[in-house]
Amino acid sequence: MTASTAEASTSPPVAESASTGADISVRHLWKVFGPKAERVPADPELAAMPRAELKEKTGCLAAVCDLSFDVEPGQVFVVMGLSGSGKSTLVRCLTRLIEPTAGELLFQGQNLRDADDKALRELRRHRVSMVFQHFGLLPHRRVIDNVAYGLEIRGEKKASRLARAQEVIDLVGLTGFEKSLPRQLSGGMQQRVGLARALAGDPSVLLFDEPFSALDPLIRRDMQNEVIRLHREVGKTMVFITHDLSEALKLGDRILIMRDGRQVQVGTGAELVGEPADDYVRDFVQEVPKANVLTLRWIMRSPHPDEPLDGPELGPDVLVKDAVRAVLEASAPVQVVADGELVGVVGDAEVLRVVAES
Ligand SMILES: Nc1ncnc2c1ncn2[C@@H]1O[C@H](COP(=O)(O)OP(=O)(O)OP(=O)(O)O)[C@@H](O)[C@H]1O
């Protein structure tokens, strides 16, 4: 038994028009740089052309090609790909900081392709915030004033913006550093200021463009945990760009893998690891410890006719690594039970196969 299949480039998402319940809905989105860029998505032959050939033939660079996905409220949606795959261009297209060339783009049901400057300003000031790799802090302003900056731009009164800034400074663990200047803080702390600044305006969506790639590994791990904690506490929708698979798997409810501007696969971490769409994804996930990502749903099988069904019960979403002990210690296969129904069993062989590959 396997879980549902992931959307792959060979079988584009079925939904043709964007769903209204999502925070962000993208359909057939393109960003092409270069002369007469609009002709590329409009012409099936050019649209299907590999990036390098297109560049040679037309002088156009297709940074984002025909992407379709939804980001649901409260979800952490990760966009992953190597350098040049189009991640930064995509995330900037989402608020039209970069103008898409073609496609549909909805933000909480609002068609952003038609939005005027006023609507876009409102979107960027109130509903979406961005956290960048290079913090973008104002060097001569104290931490608290950096955090309150967006509120100042919005015209909020000083007392209320400072009170709100203090609240988010406390939330990200910077209490006591309100009066420091950015250069007096470590990289990790500066990024916490960036996070606080993004949260200050209480946006419904946070966009992160490789926020931790300049940090050293230990600080980076701390900051990933911080994002997970904040997500649990504030429950915001997040779109998180990274080129690091382990970061993607750690943070993402769903992960979009991009290559040369195109969508290779969209799915949960378990879907990418359990059912990679092609060799490119398979190579990416090869080194991932599978027991940490796959759940029992992915390895369960139907019971054999003569098998005792009195083993311990576990849910289908339990990670294999958390079930190993229970499975190996039980004298009968573990019963995988969902909503009171037996949906499969897991024995020593299934678990050991995954552990051996981890
Ligand atoms: N303004 C531009 N004009 C022309 N080409 C561009 C422009 N901006 C980006 N590109 C090209 O688009 C492609 C995608 O770039 P993008 O920065 O979105 O990729 P990325 O996945 O974010 O890479 P990185 O991780 O290195 O930031 C690259 O080939 C890049 O050179």
The ligand as an ORCA input file, in Angstrom:
! r2SCAN-3c Opt
* xyz 0 1
  N      16.082     40.554    -13.590
  C      16.497     39.448    -14.205
  N      16.827     39.483    -15.517
  C      17.224     38.373    -16.173
  N      17.339     37.157    -15.592
  C      17.039     37.065    -14.294
  C      16.603     38.202    -13.525
  N      16.379     37.798    -12.246
  C      16.648     36.477    -12.220
  N      17.055     36.050    -13.433
  C      17.433     34.668    -13.792
  O      16.328     33.822    -13.482
  C      16.786     32.563    -13.035
  C      16.165     32.261    -11.700
  O      16.741     33.133    -10.728
  P      16.293     33.139     -9.205
  O      17.155     34.142     -8.495
  O      14.845     33.277     -9.114
  O      16.711     31.674     -8.761
  P      16.894     31.103     -7.289
  O      16.417     29.700     -7.347
  O      16.270     32.007     -6.309
  O      18.475     31.126     -7.141
  P      19.352     31.508     -5.852
  O      19.135     30.401     -4.864
  O      20.747     31.538     -6.406
  O      18.864     32.843     -5.369
  C      18.310     32.640    -12.994
  O      18.813     32.053    -14.161
  C      18.578     34.123    -12.965
  O      19.822     34.417    -13.568
*
